[in-house]
Amino acid sequence: MKTRQDAIDLVDKYVKSESLRRHCLSVGYAMEGYAEHFKLSKEDVDKWFICGVLHDFDWEIHPSLEQHPQDGSKILRDEGYDGDIIVAILGHGLHTGISRESKMAKTLFAVDELSGLICALAKVRSDNFATMDANNVKKAMNKKGFASAINREDIRLGIAEMGVNEDEHFMIVIRALDKHKKEIGF
């Protein structure tokens, strides 16, 4: 099985943008937080982290929806990553037509845009994540000019697909990112 470091090394190989590296790590840590929330095994916690870290590793070399993540999935196959990780990554974009069947795939979709929103919110708060709560995230979601590139509809769809409580969902991701704030550049 591939390791966390293998995944980070693959991101480092293909991603030059520091902000994209931080995004990959933040989604990885959000996935890890959910895997721990679901009380998965250590091996599965690592697998979920790897899935999150790798979800956008190919964006710079395949910067179109016709290529990303489809062409990146070929690299992952060649590198020996598990099929369930690849399928989850393929399903993280609505444009691929790949349905999200597994809990890992649904979670990846649900935390991807949300991680970006929460990190953007943390950047404008003096204490970053420390006192952030679900209400802060809801307010940020409703501010049209704030982090406008983040797709709020994908966040809502992810929550619906997972069948989770919105406040709890936000707090799981906030806590995961706060726990690893130094690793993601805060």
C-alpha positions as a Markdown table, in Angstrom:
| # | Residue | x | y | z |
|---|---|---|---|---|
| 1 | Met | 0.0 | 0.0 | 0.0 |
| 2 | Lys | 1.2 | 3.5 | -0.8 |
| 3 | Thr | 2.1 | 5.7 | 2.2 |
| 4 | Arg | 1.1 | 9.3 | 3.1 |
| 5 | Gln | 4.6 | 10.3 | 2.2 |
| 6 | Asp | 4.3 | 8.7 | -1.2 |
| 7 | Ala | 1.2 | 10.8 | -1.8 |
| 8 | Ile | 2.8 | 14.0 | -0.6 |
| 9 | Asp | 5.9 | 13.3 | -2.8 |
| 10 | Leu | 3.6 | 12.9 | -5.8 |
| 11 | Val | 1.9 | 16.2 | -5.1 |
| 12 | Asp | 5.4 | 17.8 | -4.7 |
| 13 | Lys | 6.4 | 16.3 | -8.1 |
| 14 | Tyr | 3.4 | 17.7 | -10.0 |
| 15 | Val | 2.3 | 20.8 | -8.1 |
| 16 | Lys | 4.3 | 24.0 | -8.1 |
| 17 | Ser | 1.7 | 26.4 | -6.7 |
| 18 | Glu | 2.0 | 26.7 | -2.9 |
| 19 | Ser | -1.7 | 27.5 | -2.6 |
| 20 | Leu | -2.6 | 24.3 | -4.5 |
| 21 | Arg | -0.3 | 22.3 | -2.3 |
| 22 | Arg | -2.0 | 23.7 | 0.8 |
| 23 | His | -5.4 | 22.9 | -0.7 |
| 24 | Cys | -4.4 | 19.3 | -1.3 |
| 25 | Leu | -3.1 | 19.0 | 2.2 |
| 26 | Ser | -6.2 | 20.7 | 3.8 |
| 27 | Val | -8.5 | 18.3 | 1.9 |
| 28 | Gly | -6.3 | 15.4 | 3.0 |
| 29 | Tyr | -6.6 | 16.5 | 6.7 |
| 30 | Ala | -10.3 | 17.0 | 6.3 |
| 31 | Met | -10.6 | 13.4 | 5.0 |
| 32 | Glu | -8.5 | 12.2 | 7.8 |
| 33 | Gly | -10.8 | 14.0 | 10.3 |
| 34 | Tyr | -13.8 | 12.3 | 8.8 |
| 35 | Ala | -12.1 | 8.9 | 8.8 |
| 36 | Glu | -11.4 | 9.3 | 12.5 |
| 37 | His | -14.9 | 10.5 | 13.1 |
| 38 | Phe | -16.2 | 7.3 | 11.5 |
| 39 | Lys | -13.8 | 5.4 | 13.7 |
| 40 | Leu | -12.0 | 3.7 | 10.8 |
| 41 | Ser | -8.9 | 1.7 | 11.1 |
| 42 | Lys | -5.5 | 3.4 | 11.0 |
| 43 | Glu | -4.9 | 1.9 | 7.6 |
| 44 | Asp | -8.2 | 3.4 | 6.3 |
| 45 | Val | -7.5 | 6.8 | 8.0 |
| 46 | Asp | -4.2 | 6.8 | 6.0 |
| 47 | Lys | -6.1 | 5.8 | 2.8 |
| 48 | Trp | -8.6 | 8.6 | 3.2 |
| 49 | Phe | -5.8 | 11.1 | 3.8 |
| 50 | Ile | -4.0 | 9.9 | 0.7 |
| 51 | Cys | -7.2 | 10.3 | -1.3 |
| 52 | Gly | -7.7 | 13.8 | -0.2 |
| 53 | Val | -4.1 | 14.8 | -0.8 |
| 54 | Leu | -4.1 | 13.4 | -4.3 |
| 55 | His | -7.5 | 14.7 | -5.5 |
| 56 | Asp | -6.1 | 17.7 | -7.3 |
| 57 | Phe | -2.4 | 16.7 | -7.8 |
| 58 | Asp | -2.8 | 16.8 | -11.6 |
| 59 | Trp | -4.6 | 20.2 | -11.9 |
| 60 | Glu | -1.5 | 22.1 | -13.1 |
| 61 | Ile | -0.6 | 19.5 | -15.7 |
| 62 | His | -4.2 | 18.9 | -16.7 |
| 63 | Pro | -5.9 | 22.3 | -16.1 |
| 64 | Ser | -9.2 | 21.6 | -18.0 |
| 65 | Leu | -12.3 | 19.7 | -17.0 |
| 66 | Glu | -11.7 | 17.5 | -20.1 |
| 67 | Gln | -8.5 | 16.3 | -18.6 |
| 68 | His | -8.7 | 16.7 | -14.8 |
| 69 | Pro | -8.9 | 14.3 | -12.9 |
| 70 | Gln | -9.4 | 11.7 | -15.7 |
| 71 | Asp | -5.8 | 12.0 | -17.1 |
| 72 | Gly | -4.4 | 12.2 | -13.6 |
| 73 | Ser | -6.2 | 8.9 | -12.7 |
| 74 | Lys | -4.0 | 7.2 | -15.3 |
| 75 | Ile | -0.9 | 8.4 | -13.5 |
| 76 | Leu | -2.3 | 7.2 | -10.2 |
| 77 | Arg | -3.0 | 3.7 | -11.7 |
| 78 | Asp | 0.6 | 3.6 | -13.1 |
| 79 | Glu | 1.9 | 4.6 | -9.6 |
| 80 | Gly | 0.0 | 1.7 | -8.0 |
| 81 | Tyr | -2.7 | 3.6 | -6.0 |
| 82 | Asp | -5.7 | 1.6 | -5.0 |
| 83 | Gly | -8.7 | 1.6 | -7.3 |
| 84 | Asp | -11.1 | 2.9 | -4.6 |
| 85 | Ile | -8.9 | 6.0 | -4.2 |
| 86 | Ile | -8.9 | 6.5 | -7.9 |
| 87 | Val | -12.7 | 6.1 | -8.3 |
| 88 | Ala | -13.3 | 8.6 | -5.4 |
| 89 | Ile | -11.0 | 11.1 | -7.1 |
| 90 | Leu | -12.8 | 10.7 | -10.4 |
| 91 | Gly | -16.1 | 11.3 | -8.6 |
| 92 | His | -15.0 | 14.6 | -6.9 |
| 93 | Gly | -16.0 | 16.6 | -10.0 |
| 94 | Leu | -19.6 | 16.6 | -11.3 |
| 95 | His | -18.2 | 16.9 | -14.9 |
| 96 | Thr | -16.8 | 13.3 | -14.9 |
| 97 | Gly | -20.2 | 11.6 | -14.6 |
| 98 | Ile | -18.6 | 9.2 | -12.1 |
| 99 | Ser | -21.1 | 8.5 | -9.3 |
| 100 | Arg | -20.0 | 8.7 | -5.7 |
| 101 | Glu | -21.0 | 5.4 | -4.2 |
| 102 | Ser | -18.5 | 4.8 | -1.4 |
| 103 | Lys | -18.4 | 6.7 | 1.8 |
| 104 | Met | -14.9 | 7.8 | 0.9 |
| 105 | Ala | -16.0 | 9.2 | -2.4 |
| 106 | Lys | -19.0 | 11.0 | -0.9 |
| 107 | Thr | -16.8 | 12.5 | 1.8 |
| 108 | Leu | -14.1 | 13.7 | -0.7 |
| 109 | Phe | -16.8 | 15.6 | -2.6 |
| 110 | Ala | -18.3 | 17.0 | 0.6 |
| 111 | Val | -15.0 | 18.3 | 2.0 |
| 112 | Asp | -13.3 | 19.6 | -1.1 |
| 113 | Glu | -14.9 | 23.0 | -1.6 |
| 114 | Leu | -15.7 | 23.3 | 2.1 |
| 115 | Ser | -12.0 | 23.0 | 3.0 |
| 116 | Gly | -11.3 | 25.9 | 0.6 |
| 117 | Leu | -14.0 | 28.0 | 2.2 |
| 118 | Ile | -13.0 | 27.3 | 5.7 |
| 119 | Cys | -9.3 | 28.0 | 4.9 |
| 120 | Ala | -10.3 | 31.3 | 3.2 |
| 121 | Leu | -12.3 | 32.2 | 6.3 |
| 122 | Ala | -9.4 | 31.3 | 8.6 |
| 123 | Lys | -7.2 | 33.7 | 6.7 |
| 124 | Val | -9.4 | 36.7 | 7.6 |
| 125 | Arg | -9.8 | 35.8 | 11.2 |
| 126 | Ser | -7.3 | 36.9 | 13.8 |
| 127 | Asp | -7.3 | 33.5 | 15.5 |
| 128 | Asn | -7.7 | 31.4 | 12.3 |
| 129 | Phe | -9.7 | 28.3 | 13.2 |
| 130 | Ala | -9.5 | 28.6 | 17.0 |
| 131 | Thr | -13.0 | 30.1 | 17.7 |
| 132 | Met | -14.5 | 29.4 | 14.3 |
| 133 | Asp | -17.8 | 27.6 | 14.4 |
| 134 | Ala | -20.6 | 26.4 | 12.1 |
| 135 | Asn | -22.3 | 29.8 | 12.2 |
| 136 | Asn | -19.2 | 31.6 | 11.0 |
| 137 | Val | -19.1 | 29.2 | 8.0 |
| 138 | Lys | -22.8 | 29.7 | 7.3 |
| 139 | Lys | -22.3 | 33.4 | 7.2 |
| 140 | Ala | -19.3 | 33.1 | 4.9 |
| 141 | Met | -21.3 | 30.8 | 2.6 |
| 142 | Asn | -24.0 | 33.5 | 2.3 |
| 143 | Lys | -21.5 | 36.3 | 1.5 |
| 144 | Lys | -21.5 | 36.3 | -2.3 |
| 145 | Gly | -18.3 | 38.3 | -2.6 |
| 146 | Phe | -16.3 | 36.2 | -0.2 |
| 147 | Ala | -14.2 | 33.4 | -1.7 |
| 148 | Ser | -16.4 | 33.7 | -4.8 |
| 149 | Ala | -14.5 | 30.9 | -6.7 |
| 150 | Ile | -15.8 | 28.3 | -4.1 |
| 151 | Asn | -18.9 | 26.5 | -5.3 |
| 152 | Arg | -21.5 | 26.7 | -2.5 |
| 153 | Glu | -23.9 | 24.4 | -4.4 |
| 154 | Asp | -21.2 | 21.6 | -4.3 |
| 155 | Ile | -20.9 | 22.1 | -0.6 |
| 156 | Arg | -24.7 | 21.7 | -0.1 |
| 157 | Leu | -24.8 | 18.7 | -2.5 |
| 158 | Gly | -22.0 | 17.0 | -0.6 |
| 159 | Ile | -23.9 | 17.5 | 2.7 |
| 160 | Ala | -27.0 | 16.1 | 1.1 |
| 161 | Glu | -25.2 | 13.1 | -0.4 |
| 162 | Met | -23.6 | 12.2 | 2.9 |
| 163 | Gly | -26.8 | 12.7 | 4.8 |
| 164 | Val | -25.1 | 14.5 | 7.6 |
| 165 | Asn | -26.0 | 17.5 | 9.8 |
| 166 | Glu | -24.6 | 20.7 | 8.3 |
| 167 | Asp | -23.3 | 22.1 | 11.6 |
| 168 | Glu | -21.6 | 18.8 | 12.5 |
| 169 | His | -20.1 | 18.6 | 9.1 |
| 170 | Phe | -18.7 | 22.1 | 9.3 |
| 171 | Met | -17.3 | 21.4 | 12.8 |
| 172 | Ile | -15.6 | 18.1 | 11.8 |
| 173 | Val | -13.7 | 19.9 | 9.0 |
| 174 | Ile | -12.9 | 23.0 | 11.2 |
| 175 | Arg | -11.5 | 20.8 | 13.9 |
| 176 | Ala | -9.4 | 18.7 | 11.4 |
| 177 | Leu | -8.0 | 21.8 | 9.8 |
| 178 | Asp | -7.3 | 23.5 | 13.2 |
| 179 | Lys | -5.5 | 20.3 | 14.4 |
| 180 | His | -3.2 | 20.5 | 11.3 |
| 181 | Lys | -3.0 | 24.3 | 10.8 |
| 182 | Lys | 0.8 | 24.4 | 10.8 |
| 183 | Glu | 1.0 | 21.7 | 8.1 |
| 184 | Ile | -1.4 | 23.7 | 5.9 |
| 185 | Gly | 0.4 | 27.0 | 6.4 |
| 186 | Phe | -1.4 | 28.8 | 9.2 |
